[in-house]
Amino acid sequence: MKAKDFSASSHLKFIIPSLIGIFLFMFPIFGDDGAVTIPIAILAGWVETWLADYLSLIMMIIISITAIGTVITKAAGKEALSGSPFFQSLFNVPPVWVVTRLLGMIFAIMVYFQIGPEAITSANTGGLLLDSLLHVLFAVFLFAGLFLPLLLNYGLLELFGVILTKIMRPLFRLPGRSSIDSLASWLGDGTIGVLLTSKQYEEGYYTKREAAVIGTTFSVVSITFSLVVIQEVGLGDMFGQFYLTVAIAGFIAALIMPRIPPLSRKADTYVTEEPSDNKEEVPEHHNLITYGYTKAVEQGSKASGVANFLKQGFQNILDMWMGVAPIVMALGTIALVIAEFTPFFTWIGMPFIPLLELMQVPYAQEASETILVGFADMFLPAIIGSSIESEMTRFIIASLSVTQLIYMSEVGGLLLGSKVPVNIKDLFIIFLLRTIITLPIITLIAHLLF
């Protein structure tokens, strides 16, 4: 079938929702301060400001309802909520996530009411999550979840999937549609990339290996947050050089990571355990553009109406709020407590001192303390390293923290809370490998700049 064989309404069912989705998730808007953002992030910012005084309470309630609902569902047995597959999948989770959700509830209550040890309730640990990060996630999830079907259901991914396969498959061993995940992360937020990846994996568009690679390699830190990082280390005037460094190091890591364990060992099977076909051949009488457009119109013509769009959108929101927020609260708090109140990350950073000295990085010992602390939270290296006198060292710390990608207070917690097939061991190994790959590249560029 060719594009001309479809009715005008079928073409419009692809074109109009996809253009709205592109505008909301990928259209760059430049603020008065020169920062780049996207409409979804602007809408989220408005809600975050409007509900600023209530979001900690709202998130504490959401996390508590999730934990209590999970315990009741598990106690009721396997048949509980069998009449509602969505809520059954939301609340009937493996035992490890039951414990994690309960921990998330306990931490959220302790932080909100400021009861218990300071290690958990302080502004640098549990407070950073409940009173800051979860505010952002509430607002981003609200709009990203509602409008995500515009990117997923109306043919846009089919179009990009066909057109960009010739680039993504040989370079990164990924389907072309994964380029959308990366672009949404780059312009918006890494969380949006994780959500896109998780949803597509659940719907059978990515294999386990592909979902793991995309979630851990292409959920890149947004331009906006990158600007915050470089400003924190006092080098805001070098943003261009900084982001180019991040892009080069990240690209090289993206070439290598899918080809080495643990990502290369992930099964190339779909969520249903069926093997991947990966043919992606363009039929005769088509080129990449016409075939991609035909597939897009075909998908758009099958999309359901407004009522189902809204139903799926609200299910996405609940899935994100209740499935992800408790994980982020629990695991993020534990990671930040370890980072703030123990010398653990200082100890594990010690092996990097000889390497940093070999690469002639000034203040090697101070820099080593920041290298692995980013696994807890991406902003911690910039905070800890901001007092180091050497501009070159601060530049390296900032660049490395952004290219490491995996940090438990956000992307790491989101990945563990999603359906993407990775565990905490995988995430730490990936974080460590990305560090080993990108540190020499960043340091080399830093030596050329300073």
C-alpha positions in Angstrom: 0.0 0.0 0.0 1.2 3.5 -0.8 0.5 6.8 0.9 -1.8 7.9 -1.9 -4.1 4.9 -1.2 -5.1 6.4 2.2 -7.9 8.9 2.6 -7.3 12.6 3.4 -8.5 12.1 6.9 -5.9 9.3 7.4 -3.1 11.7 6.3 -4.5 14.4 8.7 -4.7 11.8 11.6 -0.9 11.4 11.3 0.1 15.0 10.4 -1.9 17.0 13.0 -1.2 15.0 16.2 2.4 14.5 15.2 3.0 18.3 14.6 1.4 19.0 17.9 3.7 16.4 19.5 6.8 17.8 17.8 5.9 21.3 19.0 5.2 20.2 22.6 8.2 17.9 23.0 10.9 19.1 20.6 10.3 22.7 19.5 13.1 24.8 21.0 12.1 28.0 22.8 14.7 30.5 23.8 14.2 32.3 27.1 15.2 35.8 27.9 18.4 34.5 29.5 19.3 32.6 26.4 18.4 29.2 27.9 16.7 26.6 25.6 13.6 24.8 26.6 10.5 23.1 25.2 6.8 23.8 25.6 6.3 20.8 27.9 9.0 22.0 30.2 7.4 25.5 30.3 4.0 24.1 31.1 5.6 22.0 33.9 7.4 25.0 35.2 4.1 27.0 35.5 2.4 24.1 37.4 5.5 23.7 39.6 5.4 27.4 40.5 1.6 27.5 41.0 1.6 24.5 43.3 5.0 25.1 44.9 3.6 25.3 48.5 1.7 22.0 48.1 3.8 19.7 46.0 5.7 18.2 48.8 2.4 17.2 50.5 0.9 16.0 47.2 3.9 13.8 46.5 4.0 12.4 50.0 0.3 11.5 49.7 0.9 9.9 46.2 3.8 7.9 47.5 1.9 6.8 50.6 -1.2 5.8 48.6 1.0 3.8 46.3 2.7 1.9 49.1 -0.6 1.2 51.0 -2.3 0.1 47.8 0.6 -2.2 47.0 0.5 -3.9 50.4 -3.3 -4.3 50.3 -3.1 -5.8 46.7 -0.3 -8.2 47.7 -2.3 -9.3 50.8 -5.4 -9.8 48.7 -3.7 -12.3 46.5 -3.0 -12.8 42.8 -6.6 -12.3 41.7 -6.9 -8.8 43.3 -7.8 -6.2 40.7 -8.0 -8.8 38.0 -10.9 -6.9 36.5 -8.6 -3.9 35.9 -5.3 -5.0 34.2 -3.9 -1.5 34.5 -4.3 -1.2 38.2 -3.2 -4.8 38.7 0.1 -4.1 36.9 0.5 -0.9 38.9 0.0 -2.4 42.4 0.9 -6.1 42.0 4.7 -5.8 41.9 7.5 -8.1 42.9 8.5 -8.2 46.6 11.6 -6.1 46.2 9.4 -3.2 44.9 6.9 -3.6 47.7 9.8 -3.0 50.2 11.1 -0.1 48.1 7.7 1.5 48.0 7.3 1.2 51.7 10.7 2.7 52.2 9.8 5.5 49.9 6.6 6.2 51.9 8.5 6.1 55.2 11.2 8.5 53.9 8.6 10.9 52.4 6.6 11.1 55.7 9.8 11.6 57.7 11.0 14.4 55.4 7.6 16.1 55.2 7.0 16.1 59.0 10.7 16.5 59.8 10.8 13.5 62.1 13.7 11.1 62.5 17.5 11.4 61.9 18.8 14.4 60.0 20.7 12.1 57.7 17.3 11.3 56.0 15.4 14.6 56.6 18.1 17.1 55.7 17.9 19.4 52.7 20.8 17.6 51.0 19.2 14.1 51.2 15.5 13.4 51.5 14.7 17.1 51.4 16.4 17.4 48.1 14.2 14.7 46.7 10.8 15.5 48.2 11.1 19.3 48.2 12.8 19.7 44.9 13.3 16.9 42.5 9.8 15.3 43.0 8.3 18.7 42.4 9.9 18.7 39.0 8.8 15.1 38.3 5.2 15.8 39.4 4.9 18.6 36.8 6.9 17.0 34.0 5.0 13.7 34.4 1.7 15.5 34.4 2.2 16.9 30.9 4.6 14.4 29.5 2.3 11.5 30.4 -0.8 13.2 29.1 0.7 14.2 25.7 3.1 11.2 25.2 0.5 9.4 23.0 1.0 12.2 20.4 4.6 10.9 19.9 3.8 7.2 20.3 0.5 6.5 18.6 0.0 8.6 15.5 2.9 7.6 13.2 5.8 9.9 14.1 8.0 7.1 15.4 7.2 5.0 12.3 8.4 7.9 10.1 11.6 8.5 12.0 12.1 4.8 12.5 12.4 4.1 8.8 14.3 7.3 7.8 16.9 7.1 10.5 17.5 3.4 10.6 20.4 3.7 8.1 22.1 5.9 10.7 21.1 4.5 14.1 21.4 0.8 13.2 25.1 0.7 12.0 26.3 3.3 14.5 24.5 2.4 17.7 22.8 -1.0 16.8 19.4 0.6 17.4 16.2 1.2 15.4 15.7 4.7 13.9 12.8 5.6 16.1 15.2 5.7 19.1 16.4 9.1 17.7 13.2 10.6 19.0 14.0 9.5 22.6 17.4 11.2 22.4 16.0 14.4 20.9 13.3 14.7 23.5 15.9 14.2 26.3 18.3 16.7 24.7 15.8 19.5 24.3 13.6 18.7 27.3 14.7 16.4 30.0 16.4 12.9 30.5 13.2 11.8 32.3 11.2 12.2 29.1 13.6 10.0 27.2 13.3 7.3 29.8 9.5 7.5 29.7 9.4 7.3 25.9 11.8 4.3 26.0 9.9 2.4 28.7 6.5 2.9 26.9 7.8 1.7 23.6 9.5 -1.3 25.2 6.2 -2.2 26.9 4.4 -1.9 23.6 6.8 -4.2 21.8 8.8 -1.7 19.7 12.1 -2.3 21.4 13.9 -5.5 22.4 15.3 -5.8 25.9 18.7 -5.0 24.7 17.5 -2.0 22.7 15.5 -0.6 25.6 18.4 -1.0 28.0 20.8 0.7 25.6 18.5 3.6 24.8 17.5 4.1 28.5 21.2 4.2 29.7 22.9 5.8 26.7 20.4 8.2 25.1 18.5 9.6 28.0 20.9 12.6 27.9 20.9 15.5 30.2 19.0 18.5 28.8 20.7 21.6 27.5 18.9 23.6 30.3 20.3 21.5 33.1 23.7 21.3 31.5 23.8 25.1 31.7 22.9 25.0 35.4 25.9 22.6 36.0 28.5 24.7 34.2 27.2 27.8 36.0 27.5 26.0 39.4 31.3 25.5 38.8 31.7 29.2 37.8 32.3 28.6 34.1 29.1 29.8 32.5 31.0 31.8 29.9 32.4 28.5 28.6 29.1 26.8 27.9 29.7 26.4 24.2 33.1 24.6 24.7 31.6 22.7 27.6 28.6 21.4 25.7 30.7 20.5 22.6 33.0 18.5 24.9 30.0 16.7 26.4 28.6 16.0 22.9 31.9 14.5 21.7 32.5 12.4 24.8 28.9 11.2 24.8 28.9 10.3 21.2 32.0 8.1 21.6 30.5 6.5 24.7 27.3 5.8 22.7 29.3 4.0 20.0 31.1 1.8 22.5 28.6 1.0 25.3 26.1 -1.1 23.2 29.0 -3.3 22.0 30.3 -4.3 25.5 28.8 -6.0 28.6 26.4 -5.6 30.3 24.4 -4.0 27.5 25.7 -6.3 24.8 24.6 -9.4 26.8 20.9 -8.3 27.1 18.6 -10.6 25.3 17.5 -9.4 21.8 14.0 -10.5 22.5 10.8 -8.4 23.0 8.8 -8.1 26.2 6.8 -11.1 25.0 10.1 -13.1 24.8 9.8 -13.3 21.0 13.1 -13.0 19.1 13.9 -9.8 17.2 13.6 -9.8 13.4 15.4 -6.5 12.8 14.8 -6.7 9.1 13.7 -3.1 8.5 13.8 -3.5 4.7 12.3 -0.9 2.4 10.0 -2.6 -0.2 10.4 -2.1 -3.9 8.8 1.0 -5.4 9.6 2.9 -2.2 12.5 5.0 -0.9 13.2 5.8 2.7 11.0 8.9 2.7 8.0 7.5 0.9 8.0 4.2 2.9 8.5 6.0 6.2 5.6 8.3 5.4 3.4 5.4 4.3 4.1 3.6 7.6 3.3 6.7 9.5 0.0 7.3 7.8 -0.9 3.7 8.2 -0.3 3.9 12.0 -2.1 7.3 12.3 -5.2 5.9 10.5 -5.4 3.1 13.1 -5.2 5.5 16.1 -8.3 5.7 18.3 -10.3 8.7 19.2 -10.0 11.5 21.8 -11.6 9.5 24.7 -9.0 6.7 24.4 -6.2 9.3 24.0 -7.2 10.9 27.3 -7.6 7.5 29.0 -4.1 6.4 27.9 -2.7 9.8 28.9 -4.1 9.7 32.4 -2.9 6.1 32.8 0.5 7.3 31.8 0.4 10.0 34.4 -0.6 7.5 37.2 2.0 5.0 36.0 4.7 7.7 36.3 3.5 9.2 39.5 2.9 6.0 41.4 5.3 3.7 39.7 8.3 5.9 39.6 8.1 8.5 42.4 8.3 6.0 45.3 11.4 4.4 43.7 13.1 7.7 43.3 12.3 8.7 46.9 13.6 5.4 48.4 16.7 4.8 46.3 17.6 8.4 45.8 17.5 9.1 49.6 19.7 6.0 50.4 22.2 7.1 47.7 22.3 10.7 48.9 22.7 9.6 52.6 25.7 7.5 51.6 27.2 10.4 49.6 26.6 13.1 52.3 27.2 11.2 55.6 29.8 8.5 54.8 33.2 8.5 53.1 32.1 5.7 50.8 32.4 7.7 47.6 35.7 9.2 48.7 37.1 5.7 49.3 35.9 4.4 45.9 37.3 7.5 44.2 40.8 6.9 45.5 41.8 4.5 42.6 41.3 7.4 40.2 44.0 9.6 41.9 46.9 8.0 40.1 45.0 8.2 36.8 44.2 11.9 37.3 47.8 12.6 38.2 49.0 10.7 35.1 46.6 12.9 33.0 48.1 16.0 34.8 44.8 17.1 36.3 45.4 19.7 38.9 44.1 18.9 42.5 43.8 15.3 41.6 42.8 14.2 45.1 40.0 16.7 45.4 38.8 15.8 41.9 38.8 12.1 42.7 36.2 12.6 45.4 33.7 13.9 42.8 34.2 11.2 40.2 31.9 8.5 41.5 29.7 10.6 43.8 27.7 11.5 40.7 26.1 8.0 40.8 24.0 9.4 43.8 23.1 12.7 42.1 24.4 14.4 39.0 24.6 17.8 40.7 26.8 16.6 43.6 30.1 16.6 41.7 29.5 20.2 40.6 28.6 21.2 44.2 31.6 19.5 45.7 34.0 20.6 43.0 32.9 24.2 42.8 35.4 25.2 45.5 38.5 23.7 43.6 40.7 26.5 42.5 41.7 25.1 39.1 39.3 26.1 36.3 40.4 23.1 34.2 39.6 20.7 37.0 36.2 22.3 37.5 35.6 22.0 33.8 36.5 18.3 33.8 34.3 17.6 36.8 31.3 19.4 35.2 31.7 17.7 31.8 32.2 14.2 33.4 29.1 14.6 35.6 26.9 15.3 32.6 28.3 12.5 30.4 28.0 9.8 33.1 24.2 10.0 32.7 23.2 7.4 35.3 22.4 9.0 38.7 20.1 7.4 41.3 18.2 10.6 42.3 16.6 10.8 38.9 17.4 8.8 35.8 18.7 5.8 37.7 15.7 5.7 39.9 13.4 6.2 36.9 15.0 3.3 35.0 14.6 1.0 38.0 11.0 2.1 38.5 10.3 1.6 34.8 9.9 -1.6 32.8 13.3 -1.2 31.1 15.2 -4.4 31.9 18.1 -3.1 34.0 19.0 -3.6 37.7 21.1 -1.5 40.1 24.2 -3.6 39.4 23.8 -3.0 35.7 23.4 0.7 36.3 26.5 1.0 38.4 28.6 -0.9 35.9 27.4 1.2 33.1 28.1 4.4 35.1 31.6 3.2 35.9 32.3 2.2 32.2 31.0 5.6 31.0 33.3 7.2 33.5 36.3 5.2 32.3 35.5 5.9 28.6 34.7 9.6 28.8 37.2 10.8 31.4 40.3 10.6 29.2 38.4 12.3 26.3 37.2 15.1 28.4 40.6 15.6 30.0 42.3 15.7 26.6 39.9 18.4 25.4 40.3 20.3 28.7 44.1 20.4 28.1 43.5 21.9 24.7 41.2 24.5 26.1 43.1 25.6 29.1 
